[in-house]
């Protein structure tokens, strides 16, 4: 069990994916100041299930991801932080937010690749890129649909989860996956459930554009 500085957010961070933050609250500016004194600065990220990012008093998820700080740029009253997701963590308990959130966490076992999963991985990539392209038409794509993936199959599976244009509840379900096959299957199923919704919305958007002519 480790004691870790935490940054609850309104979005899920997946392993091996980037995180860009604008830090402006005094408590998190203090946290970043402490972390940057460390040789390998990192903090935990969990989804806010209820409440808001600013101000505190939020309800936080029990599973999250460690974020390793790569770059920090100072503004006049804020910091811009670039980090990357690392291992998943389970929160055993929260300590007092003084001056910033801190939790006791343990590491969640990493997912393991099996070559038999290669066809499922290819299918997941095809569906995710197709759906992300559709979302881009609606200006709702999280990433460029053509974003290159890591050559490591475990890393790229998590990156597919990040690219998929899904809601935060579904993304949190993916974060809780207990096997790589389960992750890939869930990505496929959730994307196929979302696809007709995006198709209908894209059709409505085209109809509205035509009516303006």
C-alpha positions as CSV (number, residue, x, y, z in Angstrom):
1,X,0.0,0.0,0.0
2,X,1.4,3.4,-1.0
3,X,0.3,6.9,0.0
4,X,-0.2,8.9,-3.2
5,X,-1.1,12.5,-4.1
6,X,-4.4,12.4,-6.1
7,X,-6.0,14.5,-8.8
8,X,-9.7,13.6,-9.2
9,X,-11.0,14.5,-12.7
10,X,-14.2,14.5,-14.6
11,X,-12.7,12.1,-17.1
12,X,-11.0,8.7,-17.1
13,X,-7.2,8.3,-17.7
14,X,-6.1,5.1,-19.3
15,X,-2.6,3.6,-19.1
16,X,-0.2,4.6,-21.8
17,X,-2.3,7.6,-22.9
18,X,-1.5,11.3,-22.5
19,X,-3.0,13.7,-20.0
20,X,-2.9,17.5,-20.4
21,X,-3.9,19.6,-17.4
22,X,-4.3,23.3,-16.6
23,X,-3.7,23.5,-12.9
24,X,-5.1,26.6,-11.2
25,X,-6.6,25.7,-7.8
26,X,-4.2,26.6,-5.0
27,X,-4.4,23.0,-3.5
28,X,-3.2,21.4,-6.8
29,X,-0.6,24.1,-7.4
30,X,0.8,23.2,-3.9
31,X,0.6,19.5,-4.9
32,X,2.5,20.0,-8.1
33,X,5.1,22.0,-6.2
34,X,5.7,19.1,-3.9
35,X,5.8,16.6,-6.7
36,X,8.3,18.5,-8.8
37,X,10.8,18.2,-6.0
38,X,10.8,14.4,-6.6
39,X,13.1,12.6,-9.0
40,X,10.1,10.8,-10.7
41,X,7.0,13.0,-10.1
42,X,3.7,11.2,-10.4
43,X,0.2,11.4,-9.0
44,X,-3.0,9.3,-9.1
45,X,-6.0,10.1,-11.3
46,X,-9.5,8.9,-10.5
47,X,-12.9,9.7,-12.0
48,X,-15.2,12.0,-10.2
49,X,-18.5,10.1,-10.1
50,X,-20.5,12.9,-8.6
51,X,-19.6,16.5,-8.1
52,X,-17.2,18.9,-9.7
53,X,-13.4,19.1,-10.3
54,X,-13.0,22.5,-8.6
55,X,-13.9,23.1,-5.0
56,X,-13.9,19.7,-3.5
57,X,-16.8,17.8,-1.9
58,X,-16.8,15.3,-4.9
59,X,-17.5,11.6,-4.9
60,X,-14.6,9.7,-6.3
61,X,-14.1,6.3,-8.0
62,X,-12.2,3.6,-6.3
63,X,-10.1,2.6,-9.4
64,X,-7.8,5.0,-11.2
65,X,-4.4,5.4,-13.0
66,X,-1.1,6.8,-12.0
67,X,0.1,9.7,-14.1
68,X,3.8,10.4,-14.6
69,X,4.7,14.0,-15.2
70,X,6.6,14.7,-18.4
71,X,6.5,18.4,-18.8
72,X,5.4,21.5,-16.8
73,X,5.0,25.0,-18.1
74,X,4.3,27.9,-15.8
75,X,1.8,30.6,-16.6
76,X,1.1,33.8,-14.7
77,X,-1.3,32.1,-12.2
78,X,-1.4,28.5,-13.3
79,X,0.6,25.5,-14.6
80,X,0.2,23.5,-17.7
81,X,1.1,19.9,-17.0
82,X,1.7,17.1,-19.5
83,X,1.7,13.6,-18.1
84,X,1.2,10.0,-19.3
85,X,-0.9,7.2,-17.8
86,X,0.9,4.4,-16.0
87,X,-0.2,1.5,-13.9
88,X,-3.8,1.2,-12.7
89,X,-4.4,1.7,-9.0
90,X,-7.1,0.7,-6.5
91,X,-8.0,3.2,-3.7
92,X,-8.2,1.6,-0.3
93,X,-9.0,4.8,1.5
94,X,-8.9,8.6,1.3
95,X,-7.0,10.7,3.8
96,X,-7.9,14.3,4.7
97,X,-7.6,16.7,1.8
98,X,-5.0,18.8,3.5
99,X,-3.8,20.7,1.5
100,X,-4.7,18.4,-1.4
101,X,-6.3,15.0,-2.0
102,X,-4.2,12.0,-0.8
103,X,-5.1,8.3,-0.8
104,X,-3.8,4.9,0.2
105,X,-3.6,2.9,-3.0
106,X,-2.4,-0.5,-4.3
107,X,-1.4,-1.5,-7.8
108,X,-4.0,-3.3,-10.0
109,X,-2.4,-6.3,-11.9
110,X,-1.4,-5.4,-15.4
111,X,-3.2,-7.0,-18.3
112,X,-1.4,-9.8,-20.2
113,X,-1.1,-10.3,-23.9
114,X,-1.7,-13.6,-25.7
115,X,-1.1,-14.0,-29.4
116,X,-4.5,-15.6,-29.8
117,X,-6.0,-12.2,-29.1
118,X,-4.5,-10.7,-32.3
119,X,-7.7,-11.1,-34.4
120,X,-9.8,-9.5,-31.7
121,X,-7.3,-6.7,-31.4
122,X,-7.5,-6.0,-35.2
123,X,-11.3,-6.1,-35.0
124,X,-11.3,-3.6,-32.1
125,X,-9.0,-1.2,-34.0
126,X,-11.1,-1.3,-37.1
127,X,-14.3,-0.6,-35.2
128,X,-12.8,2.1,-33.0
129,X,-11.3,4.0,-35.9
130,X,-14.6,3.7,-37.8
131,X,-16.5,5.1,-34.9
132,X,-13.9,7.8,-34.2
133,X,-14.2,8.9,-37.8
134,X,-17.9,9.2,-37.4
135,X,-17.5,11.1,-34.2
136,X,-15.1,13.5,-35.9
137,X,-17.9,14.5,-38.3
138,X,-19.8,15.7,-35.3
139,X,-16.7,17.4,-33.8
140,X,-16.8,14.9,-30.9
141,X,-13.7,12.8,-31.5
142,X,-11.3,12.6,-28.5
143,X,-8.3,11.9,-30.8
144,X,-7.6,12.1,-34.5
145,X,-9.1,8.8,-35.9
146,X,-5.8,8.1,-37.6
147,X,-3.7,8.4,-34.5
148,X,-0.9,5.8,-34.6
149,X,-0.9,3.2,-31.9
150,X,2.0,1.7,-29.9
151,X,3.6,-1.4,-31.3
152,X,3.1,-3.0,-27.9
153,X,-0.3,-4.8,-28.0
154,X,-1.1,-4.1,-24.4
155,X,-0.3,-0.5,-24.7
156,X,-2.2,-0.2,-28.0
157,X,-5.3,-1.9,-26.5
158,X,-5.5,0.8,-23.8
159,X,-4.9,3.5,-26.5
160,X,-7.9,2.1,-28.4
161,X,-10.0,2.4,-25.3
162,X,-8.9,6.1,-25.1
163,X,-9.7,6.8,-28.8
164,X,-13.1,5.2,-28.7
165,X,-15.8,8.0,-28.5
166,X,-17.6,6.7,-25.4
167,X,-19.0,8.3,-22.3
168,X,-17.1,8.4,-19.1
169,X,-19.2,5.7,-17.5
170,X,-18.4,3.3,-20.3
171,X,-14.7,4.3,-20.2
172,X,-14.7,3.6,-16.5
173,X,-16.0,0.1,-17.2
174,X,-13.1,-0.4,-19.6
175,X,-10.6,0.8,-17.0
176,X,-11.9,-2.0,-14.7
177,X,-11.2,-4.8,-17.2
178,X,-9.6,-7.9,-15.6
179,X,-8.2,-9.4,-18.8
180,X,-6.9,-8.1,-22.1
181,X,-9.5,-10.2,-24.0
182,X,-12.2,-8.8,-21.8
183,X,-11.0,-5.2,-22.5
184,X,-10.9,-5.7,-26.3
185,X,-14.3,-7.4,-26.3
186,X,-15.8,-4.6,-24.2
187,X,-14.4,-2.0,-26.5
188,X,-16.0,-3.7,-29.5
189,X,-19.4,-4.2,-27.8
190,X,-19.6,-0.7,-26.4
191,X,-18.6,0.9,-29.8
192,X,-21.2,-1.2,-31.7
193,X,-23.8,-0.1,-29.2
194,X,-22.8,3.6,-29.7
195,X,-22.5,3.4,-33.5
196,X,-26.2,3.6,-34.5
197,X,-26.6,6.6,-32.1
198,X,-23.8,8.5,-33.8
199,X,-25.1,7.5,-37.3
200,X,-28.5,8.9,-36.4
201,X,-27.0,12.1,-35.0
202,X,-24.8,12.5,-38.1
203,X,-27.9,12.1,-40.3
204,X,-29.8,14.7,-38.3
205,X,-26.8,17.1,-38.6
206,X,-26.8,16.7,-42.4
207,X,-30.6,17.3,-42.6
208,X,-30.2,20.5,-40.6
209,X,-27.4,21.6,-42.9
210,X,-29.6,20.9,-46.0
211,X,-32.5,22.8,-44.5
212,X,-30.3,25.9,-44.1
213,X,-29.6,26.0,-47.9
